[in-house]
Amino acid sequence: MTRPCQVTGRRGRSGHAISHSHRRTKRRFEPNTQSKRYWVPSLGRHVRLDLTPAGMRVIDRRGIDAVVADLAARGEVR
């Protein structure tokens, strides 16, 4: 099973792989999740997150402190 993005919540989807003759077989479209380590000044330590590139852009816009505060409210980061 795929790891969801911890910021955006994006998960894998299912669909069809369509061959040249248009035969359809089931397949998965997995998100581009990457494990990133961020320094969080408010906690005074590093936090490792599983993110998609869209989640990384959210962190760039809002700041790591605001994103980690939301994750802590959901119970995903201790």
All heavy atoms as a GROMACS GRO file, in nm:
protein
  625
    1MET      N    1   0.084  -0.118   0.000
    1MET     CA    2   0.000   0.000   0.000
    1MET      C    3   0.088   0.124   0.000
    1MET      O    4   0.196   0.126   0.059
    1MET     CB    5  -0.089  -0.001   0.123
    1MET     CG    6  -0.185   0.113   0.125
    1MET     SD    7  -0.315   0.082   0.243
    1MET     CE    8  -0.379   0.244   0.258
    2THR      N    9   0.042   0.226  -0.064
    2THR     CA   10   0.119   0.349  -0.076
    2THR      C   11   0.112   0.431   0.053
    2THR      O   12   0.016   0.422   0.129
    2THR     CB   13   0.067   0.433  -0.193
    2THR    OG1   14   0.145   0.550  -0.202
    2THR    CG2   15  -0.076   0.471  -0.177
    3ARG      N   16   0.215   0.510   0.075
    3ARG     CA   17   0.215   0.601   0.188
    3ARG      C   18   0.145   0.729   0.144
    3ARG      O   19   0.182   0.788   0.043
    3ARG     CB   20   0.357   0.635   0.230
    3ARG     CG   21   0.436   0.517   0.279
    3ARG     CD   22   0.574   0.559   0.319
    3ARG     NE   23   0.644   0.617   0.206
    3ARG     CZ   24   0.770   0.654   0.205
    3ARG    NH1   25   0.841   0.640   0.313
    3ARG    NH2   26   0.826   0.705   0.100
    4PRO      N   27   0.046   0.775   0.218
    4PRO     CA   28  -0.019   0.901   0.180
    4PRO      C   29   0.070   1.019   0.215
    4PRO      O   30   0.155   1.010   0.303
    4PRO     CB   31  -0.147   0.901   0.261
    4PRO     CG   32  -0.117   0.815   0.378
    4PRO     CD   33  -0.020   0.711   0.332
    5CYS      N   34   0.047   1.130   0.147
    5CYS     CA   35   0.116   1.254   0.181
    5CYS      C   36   0.059   1.303   0.313
    5CYS      O   37  -0.062   1.314   0.329
    5CYS     CB   38   0.094   1.358   0.071
    5CYS     SG   39   0.166   1.519   0.108
    6GLN      N   40   0.147   1.334   0.409
    6GLN     CA   41   0.100   1.374   0.541
    6GLN      C   42   0.042   1.515   0.542
    6GLN      O   43  -0.035   1.549   0.631
    6GLN     CB   44   0.214   1.364   0.642
    6GLN     CG   45   0.253   1.222   0.673
    6GLN     CD   46   0.365   1.215   0.773
    6GLN    OE1   47   0.476   1.254   0.743
    6GLN    NE2   48   0.335   1.167   0.891
    7VAL      N   49   0.076   1.597   0.444
    7VAL     CA   50   0.027   1.735   0.440
    7VAL      C   51  -0.101   1.745   0.359
    7VAL      O   52  -0.202   1.798   0.405
    7VAL     CB   53   0.135   1.830   0.385
    7VAL    CG1   54   0.082   1.971   0.371
    7VAL    CG2   55   0.257   1.829   0.475
    8THR      N   56  -0.100   1.693   0.237
    8THR     CA   57  -0.217   1.707   0.150
    8THR      C   58  -0.313   1.590   0.160
    8THR      O   59  -0.428   1.601   0.119
    8THR     CB   60  -0.174   1.721   0.002
    8THR    OG1   61  -0.105   1.602  -0.037
    8THR    CG2   62  -0.086   1.841  -0.017
    9GLY      N   63  -0.268   1.476   0.212
    9GLY     CA   64  -0.354   1.358   0.223
    9GLY      C   65  -0.370   1.281   0.093
    9GLY      O   66  -0.455   1.192   0.084
   10ARG      N   67  -0.293   1.314  -0.007
   10ARG     CA   68  -0.306   1.249  -0.137
   10ARG      C   69  -0.265   1.102  -0.127
   10ARG      O   70  -0.161   1.070  -0.070
   10ARG     CB   71  -0.218   1.321  -0.238
   10ARG     CG   72  -0.242   1.277  -0.380
   10ARG     CD   73  -0.185   1.374  -0.476
   10ARG     NE   74  -0.257   1.500  -0.467
   10ARG     CZ   75  -0.214   1.612  -0.520
   10ARG    NH1   76  -0.098   1.617  -0.581
   10ARG    NH2   77  -0.285   1.722  -0.511
   11ARG      N   78  -0.347   1.014  -0.182
   11ARG     CA   79  -0.324   0.870  -0.180
   11ARG      C   80  -0.321   0.818  -0.323
   11ARG      O   81  -0.345   0.892  -0.416
   11ARG     CB   82  -0.436   0.798  -0.105
   11ARG     CG   83  -0.443   0.832   0.041
   11ARG     CD   84  -0.557   0.758   0.107
   11ARG     NE   85  -0.559   0.781   0.249
   11ARG     CZ   86  -0.497   0.704   0.338
   11ARG    NH1   87  -0.429   0.600   0.295
   11ARG    NH2   88  -0.502   0.732   0.465
   12GLY      N   89  -0.296   0.689  -0.336
   12GLY     CA   90  -0.299   0.627  -0.467
   12GLY      C   91  -0.440   0.613  -0.519
   12GLY      O   92  -0.537   0.609  -0.442
   13ARG      N   93  -0.452   0.608  -0.652
   13ARG     CA   94  -0.582   0.588  -0.716
   13ARG      C   95  -0.573   0.466  -0.805
   13ARG      O   96  -0.465   0.424  -0.843
   13ARG     CB   97  -0.617   0.710  -0.801
   13ARG     CG   98  -0.616   0.840  -0.724
   13ARG     CD   99  -0.649   0.953  -0.814
   13ARG     NE  100  -0.790   0.980  -0.797
   13ARG     CZ  101  -0.859   1.068  -0.865
   13ARG    NH1  102  -0.801   1.139  -0.959
   13ARG    NH2  103  -0.985   1.089  -0.843
   14SER      N  104  -0.686   0.413  -0.843
   14SER     CA  105  -0.687   0.299  -0.934
   14SER      C  106  -0.745   0.342  -1.068
   14SER      O  107  -0.821   0.438  -1.077
   14SER     CB  108  -0.767   0.183  -0.876
   14SER     OG  109  -0.901   0.221  -0.857
   15GLY      N  110  -0.707   0.269  -1.170
   15GLY     CA  111  -0.755   0.298  -1.304
   15GLY      C  112  -0.723   0.183  -1.396
   15GLY      O  113  -0.702   0.071  -1.351
   16HIS      N  114  -0.718   0.212  -1.525
   16HIS     CA  115  -0.691   0.110  -1.624
   16HIS      C  116  -0.561   0.140  -1.697
   16HIS      O  117  -0.532   0.254  -1.731
   16HIS     CB  118  -0.803   0.102  -1.728
   16HIS     CG  119  -0.929   0.044  -1.675
   16HIS    ND1  120  -1.034   0.121  -1.632
   16HIS    CD2  121  -0.965  -0.084  -1.654
   16HIS    CE1  122  -1.132   0.043  -1.590
   16HIS    NE2  123  -1.093  -0.082  -1.602
   17ALA      N  124  -0.484   0.033  -1.724
   17ALA     CA  125  -0.373   0.042  -1.817
   17ALA      C  126  -0.431   0.000  -1.952
   17ALA      O  127  -0.490  -0.108  -1.964
   17ALA     CB  128  -0.260  -0.051  -1.776
   18ILE      N  129  -0.420   0.084  -2.052
   18ILE     CA  130  -0.483   0.057  -2.181
   18ILE      C  131  -0.373   0.025  -2.281
   18ILE      O  132  -0.284   0.106  -2.305
   18ILE     CB  133  -0.567   0.176  -2.228
   18ILE    CG1  134  -0.674   0.207  -2.123
   18ILE    CG2  135  -0.632   0.147  -2.362
   18ILE    CD1  136  -0.759   0.326  -2.155
   19SER      N  137  -0.380  -0.094  -2.339
   19SER     CA  138  -0.278  -0.138  -2.433
   19SER      C  139  -0.304  -0.077  -2.572
   19SER      O  140  -0.402  -0.005  -2.593
   19SER     CB  141  -0.278  -0.290  -2.444
   19SER     OG  142  -0.396  -0.333  -2.509
   20HIS      N  143  -0.215  -0.107  -2.664
   20HIS     CA  144  -0.230  -0.056  -2.801
   20HIS      C  145  -0.360  -0.106  -2.864
   20HIS      O  146  -0.424  -0.034  -2.941
   20HIS     CB  147  -0.110  -0.099  -2.885
   20HIS     CG  148  -0.114  -0.050  -3.026
   20HIS    ND1  149  -0.100   0.084  -3.058
   20HIS    CD2  150  -0.134  -0.114  -3.143
   20HIS    CE1  151  -0.110   0.098  -3.190
   20HIS    NE2  152  -0.129  -0.022  -3.243
   21SER      N  153  -0.401  -0.228  -2.828
   21SER     CA  154  -0.526  -0.283  -2.882
   21SER      C  155  -0.647  -0.244  -2.798
   21SER      O  156  -0.757  -0.295  -2.819
   21SER     CB  157  -0.516  -0.435  -2.891
   21SER     OG  158  -0.503  -0.490  -2.762
   22HIS      N  159  -0.627  -0.156  -2.701
   22HIS     CA  160  -0.730  -0.103  -2.611
   22HIS      C  161  -0.788  -0.207  -2.517
   22HIS      O  162  -0.902  -0.192  -2.470
   22HIS     CB  163  -0.841  -0.032  -2.689
   22HIS     CG  164  -0.800   0.105  -2.733
   22HIS    ND1  165  -0.819   0.216  -2.657
   22HIS    CD2  166  -0.736   0.146  -2.845
   22HIS    CE1  167  -0.770   0.320  -2.720
   22HIS    NE2  168  -0.719   0.281  -2.834
   23ARG      N  169  -0.710  -0.309  -2.484
   23ARG     CA  170  -0.750  -0.399  -2.375
   23ARG      C  171  -0.718  -0.330  -2.244
   23ARG      O  172  -0.613  -0.268  -2.229
   23ARG     CB  173  -0.674  -0.530  -2.384
   23ARG     CG  174  -0.714  -0.612  -2.504
   23ARG     CD  175  -0.642  -0.742  -2.502
   23ARG     NE  176  -0.692  -0.823  -2.392
   23ARG     CZ  177  -0.740  -0.944  -2.406
   23ARG    NH1  178  -0.747  -0.999  -2.524
   23ARG    NH2  179  -0.782  -1.011  -2.301
   24ARG      N  180  -0.810  -0.338  -2.150
   24ARG     CA  181  -0.793  -0.269  -2.023
   24ARG      C  182  -0.760  -0.368  -1.912
   24ARG      O  183  -0.829  -0.467  -1.896
   24ARG     CB  184  -0.920  -0.193  -1.989
   24ARG     CG  185  -0.945  -0.076  -2.080
   24ARG     CD  186  -1.075  -0.008  -2.045
   24ARG     NE  187  -1.087   0.117  -2.117
   24ARG     CZ  188  -1.149   0.129  -2.233
   24ARG    NH1  189  -1.203   0.022  -2.291
   24ARG    NH2  190  -1.157   0.246  -2.291
   25THR      N  191  -0.657  -0.336  -1.835
   25THR     CA  192  -0.624  -0.411  -1.715
   25THR      C  193  -0.611  -0.311  -1.600
   25THR      O  194  -0.573  -0.195  -1.621
   25THR     CB  195  -0.493  -0.489  -1.730
   25THR    OG1  196  -0.389  -0.400  -1.768
   25THR    CG2  197  -0.507  -0.598  -1.835
   26LYS      N  198  -0.645  -0.355  -1.481
   26LYS     CA  199  -0.641  -0.266  -1.364
   26LYS      C  200  -0.497  -0.233  -1.328
   26LYS      O  201  -0.407  -0.315  -1.339
   26LYS     CB  202  -0.707  -0.333  -1.244
   26LYS     CG  203  -0.857  -0.354  -1.262
   26LYS     CD  204  -0.933  -0.226  -1.275
   26LYS     CE  205  -0.966  -0.169  -1.141
   26LYS     NZ  206  -1.045  -0.046  -1.149
   27ARG      N  207  -0.475  -0.110  -1.282
   27ARG     CA  208  -0.344  -0.067  -1.236
   27ARG      C  209  -0.362   0.038  -1.129
   27ARG      O  210  -0.473   0.083  -1.103
   27ARG     CB  211  -0.260  -0.012  -1.351
   27ARG     CG  212  -0.322   0.110  -1.416
   27ARG     CD  213  -0.222   0.194  -1.488
   27ARG     NE  214  -0.134   0.260  -1.392
   27ARG     CZ  215  -0.042   0.348  -1.424
   27ARG    NH1  216  -0.022   0.381  -1.549
   27ARG    NH2  217   0.033   0.405  -1.334
   28ARG      N  218  -0.253   0.076  -1.064
   28ARG     CA  219  -0.254   0.179  -0.960
   28ARG      C  220  -0.175   0.300  -1.007
   28ARG      O  221  -0.071   0.286  -1.068
   28ARG     CB  222  -0.189   0.126  -0.833
   28ARG     CG  223  -0.263   0.015  -0.764
   28ARG     CD  224  -0.367   0.062  -0.669
   28ARG     NE  225  -0.309   0.144  -0.563
   28ARG     CZ  226  -0.381   0.214  -0.479
   28ARG    NH1  227  -0.512   0.213  -0.488
   28ARG    NH2  228  -0.324   0.288  -0.387
   29PHE      N  229  -0.227   0.418  -0.976
   29PHE     CA  230  -0.154   0.542  -0.999
   29PHE      C  231  -0.106   0.588  -0.861
   29PHE      O  232  -0.185   0.635  -0.779
   29PHE     CB  233  -0.245   0.649  -1.061
   29PHE     CG  234  -0.284   0.618  -1.201
   29PHE    CD1  235  -0.404   0.555  -1.229
   29PHE    CD2  236  -0.201   0.653  -1.307
   29PHE    CE1  237  -0.440   0.527  -1.359
   29PHE    CE2  238  -0.237   0.625  -1.437
   29PHE     CZ  239  -0.356   0.562  -1.464
   30GLU      N  240   0.023   0.572  -0.835
   30GLU     CA  241   0.079   0.604  -0.704
   30GLU      C  242   0.127   0.748  -0.700
   30GLU      O  243   0.182   0.798  -0.799
   30GLU     CB  244   0.197   0.511  -0.673
   30GLU     CG  245   0.163   0.363  -0.675
   30GLU     CD  246   0.074   0.320  -0.561
   30GLU    OE1  247   0.053   0.400  -0.466
   30GLU    OE2  248   0.025   0.207  -0.566
   31PRO      N  249   0.109   0.817  -0.587
   31PRO     CA  250   0.163   0.953  -0.576
   31PRO      C  251   0.315   0.949  -0.558
   31PRO      O  252   0.371   0.848  -0.514
   31PRO     CB  253   0.095   1.010  -0.451
   31PRO     CG  254   0.065   0.889  -0.370
   31PRO     CD  255   0.035   0.779  -0.467
   32ASN      N  256   0.379   1.058  -0.591
   32ASN     CA  257   0.524   1.069  -0.582
   32ASN      C  258   0.562   1.109  -0.440
   32ASN      O  259   0.597   1.223  -0.412
   32ASN     CB  260   0.572   1.174  -0.684
   32ASN     CG  261   0.720   1.192  -0.683
   32ASN    OD1  262   0.794   1.108  -0.634
   32ASN    ND2  263   0.765   1.304  -0.737
   33THR      N  264   0.550   1.015  -0.345
   33THR     CA  265   0.581   1.046  -0.206
   33THR      C  266   0.731   1.034  -0.182
   33THR      O  267   0.796   0.942  -0.233
   33THR     CB  268   0.507   0.955  -0.108
   33THR    OG1  269   0.534   0.820  -0.140
   33THR    CG2  270   0.359   0.980  -0.113
   34GLN      N  271   0.784   1.128  -0.107
   34GLN     CA  272   0.926   1.129  -0.074
   34GLN      C  273   0.939   1.157   0.075
   34GLN      O  274   0.861   1.233   0.132
   34GLN     CB  275   0.997   1.239  -0.153
   34GLN     CG  276   0.985   1.219  -0.301
   34GLN     CD  277   1.029   1.340  -0.378
   34GLN    OE1  278   1.093   1.429  -0.325
   34GLN    NE2  279   0.993   1.344  -0.505
   35SER      N  280   1.037   1.095   0.136
   35SER     CA  281   1.062   1.116   0.277
   35SER      C  282   1.158   1.234   0.293
   35SER      O  283   1.269   1.229   0.244
   35SER     CB  284   1.121   0.990   0.339
   35SER     OG  285   1.140   1.007   0.476
   36LYS      N  286   1.113   1.340   0.360
   36LYS     CA  287   1.194   1.461   0.377
   36LYS      C  288   1.211   1.489   0.526
   36LYS      O  289   1.121   1.462   0.606
   36LYS     CB  290   1.125   1.583   0.314
   36LYS     CG  291   1.116   1.580   0.165
   36LYS     CD  292   1.242   1.628   0.100
   36LYS     CE  293   1.259   1.776   0.126
   36LYS     NZ  294   1.378   1.830   0.062
   37ARG      N  295   1.326   1.546   0.560
   37ARG     CA  296   1.355   1.582   0.698
   37ARG      C  297   1.363   1.733   0.708
   37ARG      O  298   1.438   1.797   0.633
   37ARG     CB  299   1.487   1.518   0.739
   37ARG     CG  300   1.508   1.510   0.887
   37ARG     CD  301   1.632   1.433   0.916
   37ARG     NE  302   1.745   1.525   0.916
   37ARG     CZ  303   1.854   1.510   0.988
   37ARG    NH1  304   1.868   1.403   1.062
   37ARG    NH2  305   1.951   1.598   0.984
   38TYR      N  306   1.284   1.790   0.797
   38TYR     CA  307   1.279   1.935   0.816
   38TYR      C  308   1.320   1.969   0.959
   38TYR      O  309   1.284   1.899   1.053
   38TYR     CB  310   1.138   1.990   0.793
   38TYR     CG  311   1.094   1.993   0.649
   38TYR    CD1  312   1.021   1.889   0.595
   38TYR    CD2  313   1.125   2.101   0.568
   38TYR    CE1  314   0.980   1.892   0.463
   38TYR    CE2  315   1.083   2.105   0.436
   38TYR     CZ  316   1.012   2.000   0.385
   38TYR     OH  317   0.972   2.004   0.255
   39TRP      N  318   1.392   2.080   0.974
   39TRP     CA  319   1.422   2.134   1.106
   39TRP      C  320   1.305   2.222   1.149
   39TRP      O  321   1.264   2.312   1.078
   39TRP     CB  322   1.551   2.216   1.103
   39TRP     CG  323   1.577   2.287   1.231
   39TRP    CD1  324   1.560   2.420   1.254
   39TRP    CD2  325   1.622   2.231   1.354
   39TRP    NE1  326   1.594   2.449   1.384
   39TRP    CE2  327   1.631   2.335   1.449
   39TRP    CE3  328   1.654   2.101   1.394
   39TRP    CZ2  329   1.672   2.314   1.578
   39TRP    CZ3  330   1.694   2.080   1.524
   39TRP    CH2  331   1.704   2.186   1.614
   40VAL      N  332   1.250   2.193   1.266
   40VAL     CA  333   1.136   2.269   1.318
   40VAL      C  334   1.185   2.350   1.438
   40VAL      O  335   1.211   2.295   1.545
   40VAL     CB  336   1.020   2.176   1.360
   40VAL    CG1  337   0.902   2.256   1.407
   40VAL    CG2  338   0.982   2.085   1.246
   41PRO      N  339   1.201   2.483   1.421
   41PRO     CA  340   1.255   2.565   1.531
   41PRO      C  341   1.168   2.565   1.656
   41PRO      O  342   1.220   2.569   1.767
   41PRO     CB  343   1.263   2.705   1.471
   41PRO     CG  344   1.258   2.687   1.325
   41PRO     CD  345   1.181   2.561   1.300
   42SER      N  346   1.036   2.558   1.640
   42SER     CA  347   0.948   2.562   1.757
   42SER      C  348   0.963   2.436   1.843
   42SER      O  349   0.946   2.442   1.965
   42SER     CB  350   0.802   2.580   1.714
   42SER     OG  351   0.762   2.471   1.635
   43LEU      N  352   0.994   2.322   1.781
   43LEU     CA  353   1.015   2.198   1.856
   43LEU      C  354   1.161   2.180   1.895
   43LEU      O  355   1.192   2.101   1.985
   43LEU     CB  356   0.969   2.078   1.775
   43LEU     CG  357   0.822   2.070   1.735
   43LEU    CD1  358   0.797   1.948   1.651
   43LEU    CD2  359   0.734   2.069   1.859
   44GLY      N  360   1.251   2.246   1.823
   44GLY     CA  361   1.393   2.231   1.850
   44GLY      C  362   1.450   2.098   1.804
   44GLY      O  363   1.548   2.050   1.861
   45ARG      N  364   1.392   2.039   1.702
   45ARG     CA  365   1.439   1.910   1.652
   45ARG      C  366   1.398   1.893   1.506
   45ARG      O  367   1.321   1.973   1.451
   45ARG     CB  368   1.384   1.795   1.735
   45ARG     CG  369   1.234   1.779   1.726
   45ARG     CD  370   1.186   1.664   1.813
   45ARG     NE  371   1.043   1.652   1.812
   45ARG     CZ  372   0.976   1.568   1.733
   45ARG    NH1  373   1.038   1.492   1.648
   45ARG    NH2  374   0.845   1.562   1.741
   46HIS      N  375   1.450   1.786   1.444
   46HIS     CA  376   1.412   1.752   1.308
   46HIS      C  377   1.284   1.668   1.310
   46HIS      O  378   1.260   1.592   1.404
   46HIS     CB  379   1.522   1.671   1.239
   46HIS     CG  380   1.639   1.754   1.199
   46HIS    ND1  381   1.752   1.766   1.277
   46HIS    CD2  382   1.662   1.829   1.089
   46HIS    CE1  383   1.839   1.844   1.217
   46HIS    NE2  384   1.787   1.884   1.103
   47VAL      N  385   1.206   1.680   1.202
   47VAL     CA  386   1.085   1.600   1.184
   47VAL      C  387   1.092   1.539   1.045
   47VAL      O  388   1.121   1.608   0.948
   47VAL     CB  389   0.957   1.687   1.198
   47VAL    CG1  390   0.834   1.609   1.160
   47VAL    CG2  391   0.946   1.741   1.338
   48ARG      N  392   1.068   1.408   1.036
   48ARG     CA  393   1.068   1.340   0.907
   48ARG      C  394   0.924   1.325   0.860
   48ARG      O  395   0.840   1.273   0.934
   48ARG     CB  396   1.134   1.203   0.918
   48ARG     CG  397   1.154   1.134   0.784
   48ARG     CD  398   1.238   1.010   0.796
   48ARG     NE  399   1.369   1.034   0.850
   48ARG     CZ  400   1.474   1.077   0.779
   48ARG    NH1  401   1.459   1.103   0.651
   48ARG    NH2  402   1.592   1.094   0.836
   49LEU      N  403   0.895   1.371   0.738
   49LEU     CA  404   0.760   1.367   0.682
   49LEU      C  405   0.761   1.295   0.549
   49LEU      O  406   0.858   1.303   0.474
   49LEU     CB  407   0.707   1.509   0.661
   49LEU     CG  408   0.695   1.598   0.784
   49LEU    CD1  409   0.658   1.740   0.743
   49LEU    CD2  410   0.592   1.542   0.879
   50ASP      N  411   0.652   1.224   0.518
   50ASP     CA  412   0.631   1.164   0.387
   50ASP      C  413   0.544   1.260   0.307
   50ASP      O  414   0.427   1.280   0.340
   50ASP     CB  415   0.561   1.028   0.399
   50ASP     CG  416   0.648   0.925   0.468
   50ASP    OD1  417   0.771   0.931   0.448
   50ASP    OD2  418   0.595   0.840   0.541
   51LEU      N  419   0.602   1.319   0.202
   51LEU     CA  420   0.537   1.428   0.130
   51LEU      C  421   0.536   1.404  -0.020
   51LEU      O  422   0.622   1.336  -0.074
   51LEU     CB  423   0.613   1.560   0.153
   51LEU     CG  424   0.631   1.607   0.296
   51LEU    CD1  425   0.728   1.723   0.299
   51LEU    CD2  426   0.497   1.648   0.350
   52THR      N  427   0.439   1.466  -0.086
   52THR     CA  428   0.441   1.480  -0.231
   52THR      C  429   0.502   1.617  -0.262
   52THR      O  430   0.513   1.701  -0.172
   52THR     CB  431   0.298   1.472  -0.289
   52THR    OG1  432   0.219   1.573  -0.228
   52THR    CG2  433   0.236   1.336  -0.265
   53PRO      N  434   0.541   1.643  -0.386
   53PRO     CA  435   0.591   1.776  -0.419
   53PRO      C  436   0.489   1.887  -0.390
   53PRO      O  437   0.527   1.998  -0.352
   53PRO     CB  438   0.621   1.767  -0.568
   53PRO     CG  439   0.656   1.624  -0.588
   53PRO     CD  440   0.564   1.548  -0.495
   54ALA      N  441   0.360   1.859  -0.402
   54ALA     CA  442   0.258   1.958  -0.367
   54ALA      C  443   0.262   1.989  -0.218
   54ALA      O  444   0.246   2.103  -0.176
   54ALA     CB  445   0.120   1.909  -0.407
   55GLY      N  446   0.287   1.888  -0.134
   55GLY     CA  447   0.300   1.910   0.009
   55GLY      C  448   0.423   1.993   0.043
   55GLY      O  449   0.421   2.073   0.135
   56MET      N  450   0.532   1.975  -0.034
   56MET     CA  451   0.652   2.055  -0.013
   56MET      C  452   0.626   2.202  -0.047
   56MET      O  453   0.674   2.292   0.023
   56MET     CB  454   0.766   2.003  -0.099
   56MET     CG  455   0.816   1.868  -0.057
   56MET     SD  456   0.943   1.812  -0.169
   56MET     CE  457   0.932   1.636  -0.144
   57ARG      N  458   0.546   2.227  -0.149
   57ARG     CA  459   0.511   2.364  -0.184
   57ARG      C  460   0.422   2.427  -0.078
   57ARG      O  461   0.434   2.547  -0.048
   57ARG     CB  462   0.444   2.369  -0.321
   57ARG     CG  463   0.541   2.346  -0.435
   57ARG     CD  464   0.480   2.379  -0.568
   57ARG     NE  465   0.368   2.294  -0.603
   57ARG     CZ  466   0.379   2.176  -0.666
   57ARG    NH1  467   0.498   2.130  -0.700
   57ARG    NH2  468   0.272   2.106  -0.695
   58VAL      N  469   0.334   2.348  -0.016
   58VAL     CA  470   0.252   2.398   0.094
   58VAL      C  471   0.341   2.441   0.210
   58VAL      O  472   0.320   2.546   0.270
   58VAL     CB  473   0.149   2.291   0.138
   58VAL    CG1  474   0.083   2.330   0.269
   58VAL    CG2  475   0.045   2.270   0.032
   59ILE      N  476   0.443   2.362   0.240
   59ILE     CA  477   0.536   2.396   0.348
   59ILE      C  478   0.613   2.522   0.312
   59ILE      O  479   0.636   2.609   0.397
   59ILE     CB  480   0.630   2.278   0.377
   59ILE    CG1  481   0.551   2.166   0.444
   59ILE    CG2  482   0.747   2.322   0.465
   59ILE    CD1  483   0.630   2.040   0.465
   60ASP      N  484   0.652   2.537   0.186
   60ASP     CA  485   0.722   2.659   0.144
   60ASP      C  486   0.633   2.783   0.160
   60ASP      O  487   0.682   2.890   0.198
   60ASP     CB  488   0.767   2.648  -0.002
   60ASP     CG  489   0.881   2.549  -0.020
   60ASP    OD1  490   0.946   2.513   0.081
   60ASP    OD2  491   0.904   2.506  -0.134
   61ARG      N  492   0.504   2.769   0.132
   61ARG     CA  493   0.412   2.883   0.141
   61ARG      C  494   0.377   2.916   0.285
   61ARG      O  495   0.382   3.031   0.328
   61ARG     CB  496   0.285   2.856   0.062
   61ARG     CG  497   0.297   2.875  -0.086
   61ARG     CD  498   0.160   2.881  -0.151
   61ARG     NE  499   0.079   2.763  -0.129
   61ARG     CZ  500   0.079   2.656  -0.208
   61ARG    NH1  501   0.157   2.651  -0.313
   61ARG    NH2  502   0.001   2.553  -0.181
   62ARG      N  503   0.334   2.815   0.362
   62ARG     CA  504   0.282   2.839   0.497
   62ARG      C  505   0.388   2.840   0.604
   62ARG      O  506   0.368   2.900   0.710
   62ARG     CB  507   0.179   2.732   0.532
   62ARG     CG  508   0.055   2.738   0.444
   62ARG     CD  509  -0.048   2.636   0.487
   62ARG     NE  510  -0.082   2.653   0.626
   62ARG     CZ  511  -0.125   2.554   0.704
   62ARG    NH1  512  -0.138   2.433   0.657
   62ARG    NH2  513  -0.154   2.576   0.830
   63GLY      N  514   0.498   2.770   0.582
   63GLY     CA  515   0.603   2.758   0.683
   63GLY      C  516   0.591   2.626   0.756
   63GLY      O  517   0.481   2.573   0.776
   64ILE      N  518   0.706   2.573   0.796
   64ILE     CA  519   0.708   2.442   0.859
   64ILE      C  520   0.641   2.444   0.996
   64ILE      O  521   0.576   2.346   1.035
   64ILE     CB  522   0.852   2.386   0.867
   64ILE    CG1  523   0.854   2.242   0.914
   64ILE    CG2  524   0.940   2.473   0.952
   64ILE    CD1  525   0.792   2.144   0.821
   65ASP      N  526   0.652   2.555   1.069
   65ASP     CA  527   0.591   2.560   1.202
   65ASP      C  528   0.439   2.549   1.195
   65ASP      O  529   0.378   2.477   1.275
   65ASP     CB  530   0.629   2.690   1.274
   65ASP     CG  531   0.773   2.689   1.321
   65ASP    OD1  532   0.821   2.581   1.360
   65ASP    OD2  533   0.837   2.796   1.316
   66ALA      N  534   0.376   2.618   1.100
   66ALA     CA  535   0.230   2.612   1.087
   66ALA      C  536   0.184   2.474   1.043
   66ALA      O  537   0.084   2.422   1.093
   66ALA     CB  538   0.182   2.717   0.987
   67VAL      N  539   0.258   2.412   0.951
   67VAL     CA  540   0.220   2.280   0.902
   67VAL      C  541   0.236   2.175   1.012
   67VAL      O  542   0.149   2.090   1.032
   67VAL     CB  543   0.302   2.243   0.776
   67VAL    CG1  544   0.279   2.099   0.735
   67VAL    CG2  545   0.268   2.337   0.662
   68VAL      N  546   0.345   2.181   1.086
   68VAL     CA  547   0.367   2.084   1.194
   68VAL      C  548   0.265   2.105   1.305
   68VAL      O  549   0.221   2.008   1.368
   68VAL     CB  550   0.512   2.094   1.246
   68VAL    CG1  551   0.530   2.018   1.375
   68VAL    CG2  552   0.608   2.041   1.141
   69ALA      N  553   0.222   2.227   1.330
   69ALA     CA  554   0.118   2.251   1.429
   69ALA      C  555  -0.014   2.185   1.387
   69ALA      O  556  -0.083   2.125   1.471
   69ALA     CB  557   0.096   2.401   1.450
   70ASP      N  558  -0.048   2.192   1.259
   70ASP     CA  559  -0.168   2.123   1.210
   70ASP      C  560  -0.155   1.972   1.221
   70ASP      O  561  -0.250   1.903   1.258
   70ASP     CB  562  -0.196   2.161   1.064
   70ASP     CG  563  -0.244   2.304   1.050
   70ASP    OD1  564  -0.281   2.366   1.152
   70ASP    OD2  565  -0.244   2.356   0.935
   71LEU      N  566  -0.036   1.920   1.188
   71LEU     CA  567  -0.014   1.775   1.198
   71LEU      C  568  -0.020   1.730   1.344
   71LEU      O  569  -0.072   1.622   1.374
   71LEU     CB  570   0.121   1.737   1.137
   71LEU     CG  571   0.134   1.751   0.986
   71LEU    CD1  572   0.276   1.723   0.942
   71LEU    CD2  573   0.038   1.659   0.914
   72ALA      N  574   0.032   1.810   1.435
   72ALA     CA  575   0.028   1.775   1.577
   72ALA      C  576  -0.115   1.777   1.629
   72ALA      O  577  -0.152   1.695   1.714
   72ALA     CB  578   0.115   1.871   1.657
   73ALA      N  579  -0.197   1.869   1.578
   73ALA     CA  580  -0.338   1.873   1.618
   73ALA      C  581  -0.413   1.748   1.573
   73ALA      O  582  -0.505   1.703   1.639
   73ALA     CB  583  -0.406   1.998   1.562
   74ARG      N  584  -0.371   1.692   1.457
   74ARG     CA  585  -0.430   1.567   1.408
   74ARG      C  586  -0.367   1.445   1.473
   74ARG      O  587  -0.416   1.333   1.453
   74ARG     CB  588  -0.414   1.556   1.256
   74ARG     CG  589  -0.497   1.651   1.178
   74ARG     CD  590  -0.503   1.615   1.033
   74ARG     NE  591  -0.373   1.590   0.974
   74ARG     CZ  592  -0.332   1.637   0.858
   74ARG    NH1  593  -0.412   1.712   0.786
   74ARG    NH2  594  -0.214   1.608   0.811
   75GLY      N  595  -0.257   1.464   1.545
   75GLY     CA  596  -0.192   1.352   1.613
   75GLY      C  597  -0.093   1.277   1.527
   75GLY      O  598  -0.056   1.164   1.560
   76GLU      N  599  -0.044   1.335   1.418
   76GLU     CA  600   0.049   1.267   1.329
   76GLU      C  601   0.194   1.292   1.366
   76GLU      O  602   0.280   1.215   1.329
   76GLU     CB  603   0.025   1.308   1.184
   76GLU     CG  604  -0.104   1.258   1.127
   76GLU     CD  605  -0.112   1.275   0.980
   76GLU    OE1  606  -0.009   1.265   0.912
   76GLU    OE2  607  -0.223   1.301   0.931
   77VAL      N  608   0.222   1.402   1.438
   77VAL     CA  609   0.359   1.434   1.477
   77VAL      C  610   0.361   1.452   1.627
   77VAL      O  611   0.275   1.520   1.683
   77VAL     CB  612   0.408   1.564   1.406
   77VAL    CG1  613   0.544   1.605   1.460
   77VAL    CG2  614   0.414   1.543   1.258
   78ARG      N  615   0.459   1.390   1.692
   78ARG     CA  616   0.470   1.404   1.838
   78ARG      C  617   0.575   1.505   1.871
   78ARG      O  618   0.669   1.527   1.805
   78ARG     CB  619   0.508   1.272   1.900
   78ARG     CG  620   0.398   1.172   1.886
   78ARG     CD  621   0.440   1.041   1.947
   78ARG     NE  622   0.380   0.940   1.862
   78ARG     CZ  623   0.430   0.819   1.845
   78ARG    NH1  624   0.539   0.786   1.907
   78ARG    NH2  625   0.372   0.734   1.771
   0.00000   0.00000   0.00000
